[in-house]
C-alpha cells in the first residue's frame, strides 16, 4: 500500500512539473533572482 501511494504521488508531481513547463522554474527563480518589478517581469 505504501508503494502505491509513493507511485501515485510521484506521478502527480512529475505530471505537474511537465505540464507547467517553463513557468515552474521561472516562478521559483524570480523570488531569488529579481529584485525590482522590472526584473521580475523580465524573468517571467
N, CA, C and O atoms as a GROMACS GRO file, in nm:
protein
  176
    1UNK      N    1   0.082  -0.120   0.000
    1UNK     CA    2   0.000   0.000   0.000
    1UNK      C    3   0.087   0.127   0.000
    1UNK      O    4   0.054   0.226  -0.065
    2UNK      N    5   0.198   0.122   0.073
    2UNK     CA    6   0.288   0.237   0.076
    2UNK      C    7   0.346   0.264  -0.062
    2UNK      O    8   0.359   0.379  -0.103
    3UNK      N    9   0.381   0.158  -0.132
    3UNK     CA   10   0.438   0.174  -0.266
    3UNK      C   11   0.335   0.234  -0.362
    3UNK      O   12   0.370   0.314  -0.449
    4UNK      N   13   0.210   0.197  -0.346
    4UNK     CA   14   0.105   0.253  -0.431
    4UNK      C   15   0.097   0.404  -0.412
    4UNK      O   16   0.093   0.478  -0.510
    5UNK      N   17   0.094   0.449  -0.288
    5UNK     CA   18   0.087   0.592  -0.262
    5UNK      C   19   0.212   0.665  -0.309
    5UNK      O   20   0.205   0.776  -0.361
    6UNK      N   21   0.328   0.601  -0.291
    6UNK     CA   22   0.452   0.660  -0.338
    6UNK      C   23   0.447   0.684  -0.488
    6UNK      O   24   0.481   0.792  -0.535
    7UNK      N   25   0.404   0.583  -0.564
    7UNK     CA   26   0.399   0.597  -0.709
    7UNK      C   27   0.291   0.693  -0.754
    7UNK      O   28   0.310   0.766  -0.851
    8UNK      N   29   0.178   0.695  -0.685
    8UNK     CA   30   0.072   0.789  -0.721
    8UNK      C   31   0.119   0.934  -0.702
    8UNK      O   32   0.098   1.018  -0.789
    9UNK      N   33   0.181   0.961  -0.589
    9UNK     CA   34   0.229   1.097  -0.561
    9UNK      C   35   0.342   1.133  -0.658
    9UNK      O   36   0.349   1.246  -0.706
   10UNK      N   37   0.430   1.038  -0.686
   10UNK     CA   38   0.540   1.063  -0.779
   10UNK      C   39   0.489   1.098  -0.918
   10UNK      O   40   0.540   1.190  -0.982
   11UNK      N   41   0.389   1.026  -0.965
   11UNK     CA   42   0.332   1.052  -1.097
   11UNK      C   43   0.265   1.189  -1.100
   11UNK      O   44   0.279   1.263  -1.197
   12UNK      N   45   0.192   1.222  -0.996
   12UNK     CA   46   0.124   1.351  -0.992
   12UNK      C   47   0.225   1.466  -0.992
   12UNK      O   48   0.206   1.564  -1.063
   13UNK      N   49   0.331   1.454  -0.913
   13UNK     CA   50   0.433   1.560  -0.909
   13UNK      C   51   0.505   1.570  -1.042
   13UNK      O   52   0.531   1.681  -1.090
   14UNK      N   53   0.537   1.457  -1.104
   14UNK     CA   54   0.605   1.459  -1.234
   14UNK      C   55   0.516   1.521  -1.341
   14UNK      O   56   0.564   1.601  -1.421
   15UNK      N   57   0.390   1.486  -1.343
   15UNK     CA   58   0.297   1.544  -1.441
   15UNK      C   59   0.281   1.694  -1.419
   15UNK      O   60   0.275   1.770  -1.515
   16UNK      N   61   0.275   1.735  -1.295
   16UNK     CA   62   0.264   1.878  -1.265
   16UNK      C   63   0.386   1.953  -1.318
   16UNK      O   64   0.372   2.059  -1.380
   17UNK      N   65   0.505   1.899  -1.294
   17UNK     CA   66   0.627   1.965  -1.340
   17UNK      C   67   0.634   1.968  -1.492
   17UNK      O   68   0.678   2.068  -1.549
   18UNK      N   69   0.593   1.862  -1.558
   18UNK     CA   70   0.599   1.856  -1.705
   18UNK      C   71   0.494   1.948  -1.766
   18UNK      O   72   0.524   2.019  -1.862
   19UNK      N   73   0.375   1.948  -1.713
   19UNK     CA   74   0.267   2.027  -1.771
   19UNK      C   75   0.287   2.176  -1.746
   19UNK      O   76   0.245   2.258  -1.828
   20UNK      N   77   0.351   2.211  -1.636
   20UNK     CA   78   0.371   2.352  -1.605
   20UNK      C   79   0.484   2.411  -1.689
   20UNK      O   80   0.481   2.530  -1.720
   21UNK      N   81   0.581   2.331  -1.726
   21UNK     CA   82   0.686   2.373  -1.819
   21UNK      C   83   0.776   2.482  -1.767
   21UNK      O   84   0.823   2.475  -1.653
   22UNK      N   85   0.799   2.584  -1.849
   22UNK     CA   86   0.895   2.691  -1.819
   22UNK      C   87   0.854   2.770  -1.696
   22UNK      O   88   0.940   2.807  -1.616
   23UNK      N   89   0.727   2.796  -1.679
   23UNK     CA   90   0.682   2.881  -1.571
   23UNK      C   91   0.715   2.825  -1.433
   23UNK      O   92   0.732   2.901  -1.338
   24UNK      N   93   0.724   2.694  -1.423
   24UNK     CA   94   0.755   2.632  -1.293
   24UNK      C   95   0.892   2.678  -1.244
   24UNK      O   96   0.906   2.719  -1.129
   25UNK      N   97   0.992   2.671  -1.329
   25UNK     CA   98   1.127   2.713  -1.291
   25UNK      C   99   1.138   2.864  -1.276
   25UNK      O  100   1.202   2.913  -1.183
   26UNK      N  101   1.076   2.936  -1.367
   26UNK     CA  102   1.084   3.082  -1.363
   26UNK      C  103   1.012   3.136  -1.239
   26UNK      O  104   1.058   3.231  -1.176
   27UNK      N  105   0.901   3.076  -1.205
   27UNK     CA  106   0.827   3.119  -1.087
   27UNK      C  107   0.906   3.098  -0.959
   27UNK      O  108   0.898   3.179  -0.867
   28UNK      N  109   0.981   2.989  -0.952
   28UNK     CA  110   1.062   2.963  -0.834
   28UNK      C  111   1.186   3.053  -0.832
   28UNK      O  112   1.225   3.101  -0.726
   29UNK      N  113   1.246   3.075  -0.948
   29UNK     CA  114   1.370   3.154  -0.953
   29UNK      C  115   1.348   3.303  -0.932
   29UNK      O  116   1.434   3.370  -0.876
   30UNK      N  117   1.234   3.355  -0.975
   30UNK     CA  118   1.217   3.500  -0.968
   30UNK      C  119   1.217   3.550  -0.823
   30UNK      O  120   1.243   3.668  -0.799
   31UNK      N  121   1.189   3.462  -0.729
   31UNK     CA  122   1.193   3.503  -0.589
   31UNK      C  123   1.335   3.534  -0.543
   31UNK      O  124   1.355   3.617  -0.454
   32UNK      N  125   1.434   3.469  -0.604
   32UNK     CA  126   1.573   3.485  -0.561
   32UNK      C  127   1.653   3.574  -0.655
   32UNK      O  128   1.751   3.637  -0.613
   33UNK      N  129   1.615   3.581  -0.782
   33UNK     CA  130   1.695   3.649  -0.883
   33UNK      C  131   1.654   3.795  -0.899
   33UNK      O  132   1.738   3.884  -0.902
   34UNK      N  133   1.525   3.819  -0.908
   34UNK     CA  134   1.475   3.953  -0.939
   34UNK      C  135   1.456   4.035  -0.812
   34UNK      O  136   1.405   3.987  -0.710
   35UNK      N  137   1.500   4.160  -0.820
   35UNK     CA  138   1.487   4.249  -0.704
   35UNK      C  139   1.382   4.359  -0.727
   35UNK      O  140   1.319   4.405  -0.632
   36UNK      N  141   1.363   4.400  -0.851
   36UNK     CA  142   1.266   4.505  -0.881
   36UNK      C  143   1.153   4.447  -0.965
   36UNK      O  144   1.162   4.335  -1.014
   37UNK      N  145   1.048   4.526  -0.982
   37UNK     CA  146   0.935   4.480  -1.064
   37UNK      C  147   0.976   4.457  -1.208
   37UNK      O  148   0.930   4.361  -1.271
   38UNK      N  149   1.062   4.543  -1.262
   38UNK     CA  150   1.106   4.525  -1.400
   38UNK      C  151   1.185   4.395  -1.416
   38UNK      O  152   1.168   4.325  -1.516
   39UNK      N  153   1.269   4.363  -1.320
   39UNK     CA  154   1.344   4.238  -1.327
   39UNK      C  155   1.251   4.118  -1.317
   39UNK      O  156   1.271   4.018  -1.386
   40UNK      N  157   1.150   4.127  -1.233
   40UNK     CA  158   1.052   4.017  -1.221
   40UNK      C  159   0.979   3.996  -1.353
   40UNK      O  160   0.955   3.883  -1.394
   41UNK      N  161   0.943   4.103  -1.419
   41UNK     CA  162   0.875   4.092  -1.548
   41UNK      C  163   0.966   4.029  -1.653
   41UNK      O  164   0.920   3.952  -1.737
   42UNK      N  165   1.094   4.061  -1.649
   42UNK     CA  166   1.189   4.002  -1.744
   42UNK      C  167   1.203   3.852  -1.721
   42UNK      O  168   1.212   3.774  -1.817
   43UNK      N  169   1.206   3.811  -1.595
   43UNK     CA  170   1.221   3.668  -1.565
   43UNK      C  171   1.096   3.593  -1.606
   43UNK      O  172   1.104   3.486  -1.667
   44UNK      N  173   0.981   3.647  -1.574
   44UNK     CA  174   0.856   3.578  -1.605
   44UNK      C  175   0.817   3.602  -1.749
   44UNK      O  176   0.714   3.552  -1.794
   0.00000   0.00000   0.00000
